Amino acid sequence: MENKFERWYDKYPDLKLLLQMLENVDEYNMELIAQDFIQIIMEKYKYKFDNVIADLSHNAPPGYKRWYDKNYNLHTCVEFIKTIEDEDEKKELINNFIMALLSFVSSADNG
C-alpha cells in the first residue's frame, strides 16, 4: 500500500538526505548554501530558472508549511528541482546541490 503522505522528493533518496542534513543548518549558513546552489542553477538552467521564479512569484503556496519554505532561496531551489522533468538531469542537479553543501562544509571546516 502506498503511503498517502509521501512527498514528491521521497522518491529521490539523495535529495531526501540532503534536506535532512540542511534541516540542521542554522539560518545564516542555510542562506549561503542556497545562494551557492542558485548560482549552480543559473549556470546551466538560467532560461528555465527565470520562468520558475516568475511562476513562484505568481503562484506562491497558500502557506509555507514545510521547514525549508521559511527560507525563500532554499524553497526556490527545491521547487526548481521539482520542475526538471528529465530524471537524469534531476539527479545530476541533486548531486550538484549535495556538492555545494559539501564544499560549503569543507570550506567552513578549513576557515
TORDREN-934441 format. One record per atom (N, C-alpha, C, O): atom name; residue number from 1; residue in one letter; x, z, y. Coordinates in Angstrom, 1 decimal. Layout:
// TORDREN-934441
CA,NUM,A,X,Z,Y
...
// end
This chain:
// TORDREN-934441
N,1,M,0.8,0.0,-1.2
CA,1,M,0.0,0.0,0.0
C,1,M,0.9,0.0,1.2
O,1,M,1.9,0.8,1.3
N,2,E,0.5,-0.8,2.2
CA,2,E,1.3,-1.0,3.4
C,2,E,1.0,0.2,4.4
O,2,E,-0.1,0.6,4.5
N,3,N,2.1,0.6,5.0
CA,3,N,2.0,1.7,6.0
C,3,N,1.3,1.1,7.3
O,3,N,1.9,0.2,7.9
N,4,K,0.2,1.7,7.7
CA,4,K,-0.5,1.2,8.8
C,4,K,0.2,1.5,10.1
O,4,K,-0.1,1.0,11.2
N,5,F,1.1,2.5,10.1
CA,5,F,1.8,2.9,11.3
C,5,F,3.2,2.3,11.4
O,5,F,4.0,2.7,12.2
N,6,E,3.4,1.3,10.6
CA,6,E,4.8,0.7,10.6
C,6,E,4.9,-0.1,11.9
O,6,E,4.0,-0.8,12.3
N,7,R,6.0,0.1,12.6
CA,7,R,6.3,-0.6,13.8
C,7,R,7.0,-1.9,13.5
O,7,R,7.5,-2.1,12.4
N,8,W,6.9,-2.9,14.4
CA,8,W,7.4,-4.2,14.2
C,8,W,8.9,-4.1,13.8
O,8,W,9.4,-4.9,13.0
N,9,Y,9.6,-3.2,14.4
CA,9,Y,11.1,-3.2,14.2
C,9,Y,11.5,-2.4,12.9
O,9,Y,12.6,-2.3,12.5
N,10,D,10.5,-1.8,12.2
CA,10,D,10.8,-1.1,11.0
C,10,D,11.3,-2.0,9.9
O,10,D,12.0,-1.6,8.9
N,11,K,11.0,-3.3,10.0
CA,11,K,11.5,-4.3,9.0
C,11,K,12.9,-4.8,9.3
O,11,K,13.5,-5.6,8.6
N,12,Y,13.5,-4.2,10.4
CA,12,Y,14.9,-4.5,10.7
C,12,Y,15.7,-3.2,10.7
O,12,Y,15.8,-2.5,11.7
N,13,P,16.3,-2.9,9.5
CA,13,P,16.9,-1.6,9.3
C,13,P,18.0,-1.3,10.4
O,13,P,18.2,-0.2,10.8
N,14,D,18.8,-2.3,10.8
CA,14,D,19.8,-2.2,11.8
C,14,D,19.2,-1.8,13.1
O,14,D,19.8,-0.9,13.8
N,15,L,18.2,-2.4,13.5
CA,15,L,17.5,-2.1,14.8
C,15,L,16.9,-0.7,14.7
O,15,L,17.0,0.0,15.7
N,16,K,16.3,-0.4,13.6
CA,16,K,15.7,1.0,13.5
C,16,K,16.8,2.0,13.6
O,16,K,16.6,3.0,14.3
N,17,L,17.9,1.8,13.0
CA,17,L,19.1,2.7,13.0
C,17,L,19.6,2.8,14.5
O,17,L,19.9,3.9,15.0
N,18,L,19.7,1.7,15.1
CA,18,L,20.2,1.6,16.5
C,18,L,19.3,2.5,17.4
O,18,L,19.8,3.2,18.2
N,19,L,18.0,2.3,17.3
CA,19,L,17.1,3.0,18.1
C,19,L,17.2,4.5,17.8
O,19,L,17.0,5.4,18.7
N,20,Q,17.4,4.9,16.5
CA,20,Q,17.5,6.3,16.2
C,20,Q,18.8,6.9,16.8
O,20,Q,18.7,8.0,17.3
N,21,M,19.8,6.1,16.9
CA,21,M,21.1,6.6,17.5
C,21,M,20.9,6.7,19.0
O,21,M,21.3,7.7,19.6
N,22,L,20.2,5.7,19.6
CA,22,L,20.0,5.7,21.0
C,22,L,19.1,6.9,21.5
O,22,L,19.3,7.3,22.6
N,23,E,18.3,7.3,20.6
CA,23,E,17.3,8.3,21.0
C,23,E,18.1,9.6,21.3
O,23,E,17.5,10.5,22.1
N,24,N,19.3,9.8,20.8
CA,24,N,20.1,11.0,21.1
C,24,N,21.0,10.9,22.3
O,24,N,21.8,11.8,22.5
N,25,V,21.0,9.7,22.9
CA,25,V,21.9,9.5,24.1
C,25,V,21.2,10.0,25.3
O,25,V,20.0,9.8,25.5
N,26,D,22.0,10.6,26.2
CA,26,D,21.4,11.0,27.5
C,26,D,21.0,9.8,28.4
O,26,D,21.5,8.7,28.1
N,27,E,20.1,10.1,29.3
CA,27,E,19.5,9.0,30.1
C,27,E,20.6,8.2,30.9
O,27,E,20.5,6.9,30.9
N,28,Y,21.6,8.8,31.4
CA,28,Y,22.6,8.1,32.2
C,28,Y,23.3,7.1,31.3
O,28,Y,23.4,5.9,31.7
N,29,N,23.8,7.5,30.2
CA,29,N,24.5,6.7,29.3
C,29,N,23.6,5.6,28.6
O,29,N,24.0,4.5,28.4
N,30,M,22.4,6.0,28.4
CA,30,M,21.4,5.1,27.8
C,30,M,21.2,3.9,28.8
O,30,M,21.1,2.7,28.4
N,31,E,21.2,4.2,30.1
CA,31,E,21.0,3.2,31.1
C,31,E,22.3,2.2,31.1
O,31,E,22.1,1.0,31.2
N,32,L,23.4,2.8,31.0
CA,32,L,24.7,2.0,30.9
C,32,L,24.7,1.1,29.7
O,32,L,25.1,-0.1,29.8
N,33,I,24.3,1.6,28.6
CA,33,I,24.3,0.8,27.3
C,33,I,23.2,-0.3,27.5
O,33,I,23.5,-1.5,27.1
N,34,A,22.1,0.0,28.0
CA,34,A,21.0,-1.0,28.2
C,34,A,21.5,-2.1,29.1
O,34,A,21.2,-3.3,28.9
N,35,Q,22.2,-1.7,30.2
CA,35,Q,22.7,-2.7,31.1
C,35,Q,23.7,-3.6,30.5
O,35,Q,23.8,-4.8,30.7
N,36,D,24.6,-3.0,29.6
CA,36,D,25.6,-3.8,28.9
C,36,D,24.9,-4.8,28.0
O,36,D,25.3,-6.0,27.9
N,37,F,23.8,-4.4,27.3
CA,37,F,23.1,-5.3,26.4
C,37,F,22.4,-6.4,27.2
O,37,F,22.3,-7.5,26.7
N,38,I,21.9,-6.1,28.3
CA,38,I,21.2,-7.1,29.2
C,38,I,22.2,-8.2,29.5
O,38,I,21.9,-9.3,29.6
N,39,Q,23.4,-7.8,29.8
CA,39,Q,24.5,-8.8,30.1
C,39,Q,24.7,-9.7,28.9
O,39,Q,24.9,-10.9,29.1
N,40,I,24.7,-9.1,27.7
CA,40,I,24.9,-9.9,26.5
C,40,I,23.7,-10.9,26.4
O,40,I,23.9,-12.1,26.0
N,41,I,22.5,-10.4,26.6
CA,41,I,21.3,-11.3,26.5
C,41,I,21.5,-12.4,27.5
O,41,I,21.2,-13.6,27.2
N,42,M,21.9,-12.1,28.7
CA,42,M,21.9,-13.1,29.8
C,42,M,22.9,-14.2,29.5
O,42,M,22.7,-15.3,29.9
N,43,E,24.0,-13.8,28.8
CA,43,E,25.0,-14.9,28.4
C,43,E,24.5,-15.9,27.5
O,43,E,24.8,-17.1,27.6
N,44,K,23.6,-15.6,26.6
CA,44,K,23.1,-16.5,25.6
C,44,K,21.7,-17.0,25.8
O,44,K,21.3,-18.1,25.5
N,45,Y,20.8,-16.1,26.4
CA,45,Y,19.4,-16.3,26.5
C,45,Y,18.8,-16.3,27.9
O,45,Y,17.6,-16.0,28.0
N,46,K,19.6,-16.6,28.9
CA,46,K,19.1,-16.5,30.2
C,46,K,17.7,-17.1,30.5
O,46,K,16.8,-16.5,31.0
N,47,Y,17.6,-18.4,30.0
CA,47,Y,16.3,-19.1,30.2
C,47,Y,15.1,-18.3,29.6
O,47,Y,14.1,-18.3,30.2
N,48,K,15.3,-17.8,28.4
CA,48,K,14.3,-17.0,27.7
C,48,K,14.1,-15.7,28.4
O,48,K,12.9,-15.2,28.5
N,49,F,15.2,-15.0,28.8
CA,49,F,15.1,-13.7,29.4
C,49,F,14.3,-13.7,30.7
O,49,F,13.5,-12.8,30.9
N,50,D,14.5,-14.7,31.5
CA,50,D,13.7,-14.8,32.7
C,50,D,12.2,-14.8,32.5
O,50,D,11.4,-14.2,33.2
N,51,N,11.8,-15.6,31.4
CA,51,N,10.4,-15.7,31.1
C,51,N,9.9,-14.3,30.5
O,51,N,8.8,-13.9,30.8
N,52,V,10.7,-13.7,29.7
CA,52,V,10.3,-12.4,29.2
C,52,V,10.1,-11.3,30.3
O,52,V,9.1,-10.6,30.3
N,53,I,11.0,-11.3,31.3
CA,53,I,10.9,-10.4,32.4
C,53,I,9.7,-10.7,33.2
O,53,I,8.9,-9.7,33.5
N,54,A,9.4,-11.9,33.4
CA,54,A,8.2,-12.3,34.2
C,54,A,6.9,-11.8,33.4
O,54,A,6.0,-11.3,34.0
N,55,D,6.9,-12.1,32.1
CA,55,D,5.8,-11.7,31.2
C,55,D,5.6,-10.2,31.2
O,55,D,4.5,-9.7,31.3
N,56,L,6.7,-9.4,31.1
CA,56,L,6.7,-8.0,31.1
C,56,L,6.1,-7.4,32.4
O,56,L,5.4,-6.4,32.4
N,57,S,6.5,-8.0,33.5
CA,57,S,6.0,-7.5,34.8
C,57,S,4.5,-7.8,35.0
O,57,S,3.9,-7.1,35.7
N,58,H,4.0,-8.9,34.4
CA,58,H,2.6,-9.2,34.5
C,58,H,1.7,-8.5,33.4
O,58,H,0.5,-8.3,33.6
N,59,N,2.4,-8.2,32.3
CA,59,N,1.6,-7.6,31.2
C,59,N,2.3,-6.3,30.7
O,59,N,2.6,-6.1,29.6
N,60,A,2.4,-5.4,31.7
CA,60,A,3.0,-4.1,31.4
C,60,A,2.1,-3.4,30.3
O,60,A,0.9,-3.5,30.4
N,61,P,2.8,-2.7,29.4
CA,61,P,2.0,-1.9,28.4
C,61,P,1.1,-0.9,29.1
O,61,P,1.4,-0.3,30.2
N,62,P,-0.1,-0.6,28.6
CA,62,P,-1.0,0.3,29.2
C,62,P,-0.5,1.7,29.3
O,62,P,-0.9,2.4,30.2
N,63,G,0.4,2.0,28.5
CA,63,G,1.0,3.4,28.6
C,63,G,2.4,3.3,27.9
O,63,G,2.5,2.7,26.8
N,64,Y,3.4,3.9,28.5
CA,64,Y,4.7,3.9,27.9
C,64,Y,4.7,5.1,26.9
O,64,Y,5.0,6.2,27.3
N,65,K,4.4,4.8,25.6
CA,65,K,4.2,5.8,24.6
C,65,K,5.5,6.1,23.9
O,65,K,5.7,7.3,23.4
N,66,R,6.3,5.1,23.7
CA,66,R,7.5,5.3,22.9
C,66,R,8.6,5.9,23.7
O,66,R,8.6,5.7,25.0
N,67,W,9.5,6.6,23.1
CA,67,W,10.6,7.3,23.9
C,67,W,11.4,6.3,24.7
O,67,W,11.8,6.5,25.8
N,68,Y,11.7,5.1,24.1
CA,68,Y,12.5,4.1,24.7
C,68,Y,11.8,3.4,25.9
O,68,Y,12.4,2.7,26.7
N,69,D,10.5,3.5,25.9
CA,69,D,9.7,2.9,27.0
C,69,D,10.0,3.5,28.4
O,69,D,9.8,3.0,29.4
N,70,K,10.5,4.8,28.3
CA,70,K,10.7,5.5,29.6
C,70,K,11.9,5.0,30.4
O,70,K,12.0,5.2,31.5
N,71,N,12.8,4.2,29.7
CA,71,N,13.9,3.6,30.4
C,71,N,13.5,2.1,30.4
O,71,N,13.5,1.4,29.4
N,72,Y,13.3,1.6,31.6
CA,72,Y,12.8,0.2,31.8
C,72,Y,13.7,-0.8,31.2
O,72,Y,13.3,-1.7,30.5
N,73,N,15.0,-0.6,31.4
CA,73,N,16.0,-1.6,30.9
C,73,N,16.1,-1.6,29.3
O,73,N,16.2,-2.6,28.7
N,74,L,16.0,-0.4,28.8
CA,74,L,16.0,-0.3,27.3
C,74,L,14.7,-0.9,26.7
O,74,L,14.8,-1.6,25.7
N,75,H,13.6,-0.6,27.4
CA,75,H,12.3,-1.2,27.0
C,75,H,12.4,-2.7,27.0
O,75,H,11.9,-3.4,26.1
N,76,T,13.0,-3.2,28.1
CA,76,T,13.1,-4.7,28.2
C,76,T,14.0,-5.3,27.1
O,76,T,13.6,-6.3,26.6
N,77,C,15.1,-4.6,26.8
CA,77,C,15.9,-5.1,25.7
C,77,C,15.2,-5.1,24.4
O,77,C,15.2,-6.1,23.7
N,78,V,14.5,-4.1,24.0
CA,78,V,13.7,-4.0,22.8
C,78,V,12.6,-5.1,22.7
O,78,V,12.5,-5.8,21.7
N,79,E,11.9,-5.2,23.9
CA,79,E,10.9,-6.2,23.9
C,79,E,11.4,-7.6,23.8
O,79,E,10.8,-8.5,23.3
N,80,F,12.6,-7.8,24.4
CA,80,F,13.2,-9.2,24.3
C,80,F,13.6,-9.5,22.9
O,80,F,13.3,-10.6,22.4
N,81,I,14.2,-8.5,22.2
CA,81,I,14.5,-8.8,20.7
C,81,I,13.2,-9.2,20.0
O,81,I,13.2,-10.1,19.1
N,82,K,12.1,-8.6,20.3
CA,82,K,10.8,-8.8,19.7
C,82,K,10.4,-10.3,19.9
O,82,K,9.8,-10.9,19.0
N,83,T,10.8,-10.9,21.0
CA,83,T,10.4,-12.3,21.3
C,83,T,11.1,-13.3,20.6
O,83,T,10.7,-14.5,20.5
N,84,I,12.3,-13.0,20.0
CA,84,I,13.1,-14.0,19.3
C,84,I,12.5,-14.3,18.0
O,84,I,12.3,-13.5,17.1
N,85,E,12.1,-15.6,17.8
CA,85,E,11.4,-16.0,16.6
C,85,E,12.3,-16.3,15.4
O,85,E,11.9,-15.9,14.3
N,86,D,13.4,-16.8,15.7
CA,86,D,14.4,-17.2,14.6
C,86,D,15.0,-15.9,14.0
O,86,D,15.6,-15.1,14.8
N,87,E,14.7,-15.6,12.8
CA,87,E,15.2,-14.3,12.2
C,87,E,16.7,-14.2,12.2
O,87,E,17.2,-13.1,12.4
N,88,D,17.4,-15.3,12.0
CA,88,D,18.9,-15.1,12.0
C,88,D,19.4,-14.8,13.5
O,88,D,20.3,-14.0,13.7
N,89,E,18.7,-15.5,14.4
CA,89,E,19.1,-15.2,15.8
C,89,E,18.7,-13.7,16.2
O,89,E,19.5,-13.0,16.9
N,90,K,17.6,-13.3,15.7
CA,90,K,17.2,-11.9,16.0
C,90,K,18.2,-10.9,15.4
O,90,K,18.6,-9.9,16.0
N,91,K,18.6,-11.2,14.1
CA,91,K,19.6,-10.3,13.5
C,91,K,20.9,-10.3,14.2
O,91,K,21.6,-9.3,14.4
N,92,E,21.3,-11.5,14.7
CA,92,E,22.6,-11.6,15.5
C,92,E,22.5,-10.8,16.8
O,92,E,23.4,-10.2,17.2
N,93,L,21.3,-10.9,17.4
CA,93,L,21.1,-10.2,18.7
C,93,L,21.1,-8.7,18.4
O,93,L,21.7,-7.9,19.2
N,94,I,20.5,-8.2,17.4
CA,94,I,20.5,-6.8,17.0
C,94,I,22.0,-6.4,16.8
O,94,I,22.4,-5.3,17.2
N,95,N,22.8,-7.2,16.0
CA,95,N,24.2,-6.9,15.8
C,95,N,25.0,-6.8,17.1
O,95,N,25.8,-5.9,17.3
N,96,N,24.6,-7.7,18.0
CA,96,N,25.3,-7.6,19.3
C,96,N,25.0,-6.4,20.1
O,96,N,25.8,-5.8,20.8
N,97,F,23.7,-5.9,19.9
CA,97,F,23.3,-4.7,20.6
C,97,F,24.1,-3.5,20.0
O,97,F,24.5,-2.6,20.7
N,98,I,24.2,-3.5,18.7
CA,98,I,25.0,-2.4,18.0
C,98,I,26.4,-2.5,18.4
O,98,I,27.0,-1.4,18.7
N,99,M,27.0,-3.7,18.6
CA,99,M,28.4,-3.8,19.0
C,99,M,28.6,-3.3,20.4
O,99,M,29.6,-2.6,20.8
N,100,A,27.5,-3.5,21.3
CA,100,A,27.6,-3.0,22.7
C,100,A,27.6,-1.5,22.6
O,100,A,28.3,-0.8,23.4
N,101,L,26.8,-0.9,21.8
CA,101,L,26.7,0.6,21.6
C,101,L,28.1,1.1,21.1
O,101,L,28.6,2.1,21.7
N,102,L,28.6,0.5,20.1
CA,102,L,29.9,0.9,19.5
C,102,L,31.0,0.8,20.5
O,102,L,31.9,1.7,20.6
N,103,S,31.0,-0.3,21.3
CA,103,S,32.0,-0.5,22.3
C,103,S,31.9,0.6,23.4
O,103,S,32.9,1.1,23.9
N,104,F,30.7,0.9,23.8
CA,104,F,30.5,2.0,24.8
C,104,F,31.0,3.3,24.2
O,104,F,31.7,4.0,25.0
N,105,V,30.6,3.6,23.0
CA,105,V,31.0,4.9,22.4
C,105,V,32.6,4.9,22.3
O,105,V,33.2,6.0,22.6
N,106,S,33.2,3.8,21.9
CA,106,S,34.6,3.8,21.8
C,106,S,35.3,4.0,23.1
O,106,S,36.3,4.7,23.2
N,107,S,34.8,3.3,24.1
CA,107,S,35.4,3.4,25.5
C,107,S,35.2,4.8,26.0
O,107,S,36.1,5.3,26.8
N,108,A,34.1,5.4,25.7
CA,108,A,33.8,6.8,26.2
C,108,A,34.7,7.8,25.5
O,108,A,35.2,8.7,26.1
N,109,D,35.0,7.6,24.2
CA,109,D,35.9,8.5,23.5
C,109,D,37.4,8.3,24.0
O,109,D,38.1,9.3,23.9
N,110,N,37.7,7.1,24.4
CA,110,N,39.1,6.9,24.9
C,110,N,39.3,7.1,26.4
O,110,N,40.4,7.1,26.9
N,111,G,38.2,7.4,27.1
CA,111,G,38.2,7.5,28.5
C,111,G,38.3,8.9,28.9
O,111,G,38.4,9.2,30.1
// end
